[in-house]
Amino acid sequence: MKLKKSVAISESGFVFDPMSGESFSVNEIGIELLSLLKQEKTSEEISEFFIKTYDVDSTDFEKYYYDFIGMLRQYQLIEEYDPD
């Protein structure tokens, strides 16, 4: 999955979807996660980054990650794709 190209993210955490006109705010962890999605990193690469960078175990990270991804899906900010 990847963040839609049309979604804009500011350094301060302001997220704007020009397709819907909706805007959202995320914290700095959210900014990092969105940035990694925009770079089309896999969930494994994202997990590895956060586990190495922050004091979080894989189980806790997975829970928060999939909650966040669920929110992005709900607001239609990501595209699903098959990397093969």
C-alpha atoms as one frame of an Amber mdcrd trajectory, in Angstrom:
protein
   0.000   0.000   0.000   1.080   3.566  -0.481  -0.120   7.030   0.306  -2.036
   8.622  -2.555   0.174  10.976  -4.549  -2.343  13.804  -4.234  -2.140  13.826
  -0.429  -0.012  16.706   0.869   1.825  16.553   4.195   3.431  19.568   5.856
   6.419  19.382   8.181   4.127  20.385  11.056   1.817  17.388  10.533  -0.960
  19.002   8.525  -2.337  16.458   6.021  -4.527  17.658   3.155  -6.481  15.530
   0.698  -7.328  17.746  -2.299  -9.680  15.108  -3.709 -12.068  15.356  -0.745
 -11.038  18.766   0.580 -10.526  17.239   4.028  -7.584  17.995   6.256  -6.127
  16.192   9.245  -3.366  16.651  11.789  -0.876  14.003  12.853   1.946  14.012
  15.374   5.619  13.566  14.453   5.322   9.763  14.587   2.414  10.011  12.136
   4.499  12.261   9.893   7.289   9.664   9.835   4.865   6.854   9.091   3.187
   8.808   6.281   6.587   9.685   4.854   7.582   5.998   4.780   4.283   5.106
   3.098   4.860   7.839   0.539   8.257   6.221  -0.171   6.354   2.943  -0.752
   8.126   1.124   2.078   6.672  -2.262   2.987   5.005  -2.869   6.337   8.050
  -4.953   7.305  10.436  -2.099   6.491   8.270   0.360   8.406   8.061  -1.953
  11.403  11.819  -2.472  11.418  12.407   1.296  11.279  10.111   2.056  14.226
  11.352  -0.828  16.378  14.977   0.294  15.859  14.236   4.006  16.280  11.791
   3.974  19.202  11.416   1.994  22.398   8.563  -0.192  21.121   8.248  -3.932
  20.697   6.889  -5.533  17.552   3.533  -6.515  19.090   2.761  -2.984  20.285
   3.976  -1.458  17.041   1.775  -3.763  14.949  -1.315  -2.802  16.926  -0.680
   0.942  16.514   0.384   0.549  12.887  -2.748  -1.330  11.825  -4.957   1.106
  13.751  -3.313   3.972  11.853  -3.600   2.165   8.508  -7.279   1.508   9.254
  -7.806   5.221   9.773  -6.030   6.013   6.495  -8.250   3.490   4.693 -11.365
   4.976   6.273 -10.430   8.412   4.937  -9.341   6.911   1.589  -5.808   8.299
   1.804  -3.985   5.137   0.719  -3.918   2.972  -2.358  -3.576  -0.783  -2.185
  -1.184  -2.388  -4.642   0.390  -5.711  -5.350   4.196  -5.368  -5.417   4.617
  -8.350  -7.793
